[in-house]
Structure formats: structure tokens, C-alpha cells
């Protein structure tokens, strides 16, 4: 499955930050940040159904208006996730327009899950209600998982950028598949095969047995003999953070063992004082995080415009400390 997950930067490395993750098999099309998105295919924008926002500085959020306009005319629900004041920012964006002619419009709903202190606050904005500010509920935070379904989860860390911002880790879970030829050897049919697969997928069945006809078979034997596991993928996204011990520890913990880490690298090391002043990372700081977190591939972006379009200047400096960088 991981080979059928597409992920890529929205823009050039010196332009607005943001990544796309496409999972066509699940009909999931995900944005991390929504700055300038004009370069994205319009059909893709129409499919976007989940958006994870790090924070609402302009270069991470200005594309919401374009996304909204692209989505008018077809029924859909878009889920958004982030940190306070995201729900208020979304509401204000939507109220920047007049919605008196929406009676015949297909229904569009934005569902926002917003972290505020130790609570998740849920809001809905429905075009049929002229995007009124509907507070749904709140619940206490009990883990660092802000979204999860049976296929993948998204974890977060709250980081410092002189305001609170979110870092994210997208984790597609390992998948168990049955060996078709081997399964045909078993006296199982239809729903029985489905139940057998569910039993193997449940890690809590380790050490237990499964009865086939009159014989009991151990979990470990059945899993080895009749199934195989397709490894998942971990894609992390970190941007707009100051280099501090607290941030570094939180980031390393979140992105540890990522297959791909998308991480800002705004300044060259010679400009580290400026980086500190504006709460961003340098090349060597980004490389250190990647090394400490044991990531496999590093993709850097959000280069300062002071270096023009000279991407190689930044990339060459990072490669001295972390060779596997794009």
C-alpha cells in the first residue's frame, strides 16, 4: 500500500510551505497547511477532504479562500485539524463573504477539530446555515493522536514559534494480507475467511489458538504460514519552529524513524542569529534533528528568500551533515 501513497511538496522550496498526501484507494486526499495552493491541480483541490494546519500565519493559510472557491458546487465534508485559534480563523474566513444565494447550492460542511489547552473543541460550518459558528462538543485530550482510522493515524506535538504551532506525523499502519494459494488449502469459506483474517490482525491473539475443524492451531504458526505483512509508512511534517532544547526533544520524539521527514530549513548556518530572532531552523539544526530521529529520507523546504532561487546553496550545506536529503 505504501507504494500507492503519493506525497510531495505543494510549492518550490523557497515558496509557501505545505505538503500533499494522496491515498486514492481510500479516497483520502490530505493537505498539511494551505498557503498558496494555485499550483495544485484543480481536480485534486476538489477532492481534498482532510487538512492539518500547523498555524495560521498567512503563508500557511492564505490558500483557504482558493480552496473554498474550488469546492463550491459539489456536496462534500472537509475535516480540518489544528490548534487554537484555528476554528475562529476558519469562521472569520467564511464570514468574509455574503451567502444569501446558497439555497440551491450543494451542501458543503467544514468540520474543525481544534486543540485548546488540554481540550479538543469541535465546530461545524455548514453552507446551508451560511457557515454559522456551530460549536458541537469538547473532549479532554488523552493522547497525541489527533486523528485515527483503521488505516492510518496522525500524531502531533505542540511546538514553539513564538506562538504555539503543531508538528505532525502521518503513520500508515502495517497491513496484513492472506496468502491466497495457502488459504485455499484450508477448509474455510466466505465469511469464515474474513473472520480468520480479523483474528490474525488482532495482536492480542498472540499466544492463543484458532480452531480449524477439530484441531487447534497456534497464532504464531497460522500467521507465519498463511499471511504476510505489508509495512506501513511514516511521513512527518515540521515547519516554523525555533531551535530550542524543548522543541528539539518534542520533534525528535514525534518524527522518530520516519520514512520521510519534511522539515523546514530556512537559513544557512552563517545566519543562525537571524534564524533565532524569527523562530526558524538553520541547515545544521534541521540535519541534527534528522540524525537524532533516525529518519530515512529528509525533504527540506521553506528556504529564506535572501538566498534567491539558489536551492543548491542550502542543500549542499545540509548534505555535509545528513547525506540523504532531497
Secondary structure, DSSP 8 states (H G I E B T S, - for coil): -GGG-EEEESS-TTS---EEEEEGGGTEEEEE--S--TTS-HHHHHH--EEE-S---HHHHTTHHHHHHHHTTS-EEEEEEEETTHHHHHHHHHTTS--TT-TTS--EEEEEEEEETTEEEEEEEEGGGTT--EEEEEEE--SSEEEE-SSEEEEEEEEESSSEEEEEEEEE--EEEE-HHHHTTSS--THHHHHHHHHHH-GGGTT-EEEETTEEEEHHHHHHHHEEEE--EEEEEE-S----HHHHHHHHHHHTT-SEEEEE--B-GGGHHHHHHTT--BHHHHHHHHHHTT-SEEEEE---GGGTT-HHHHHHHHHTT-SSB-
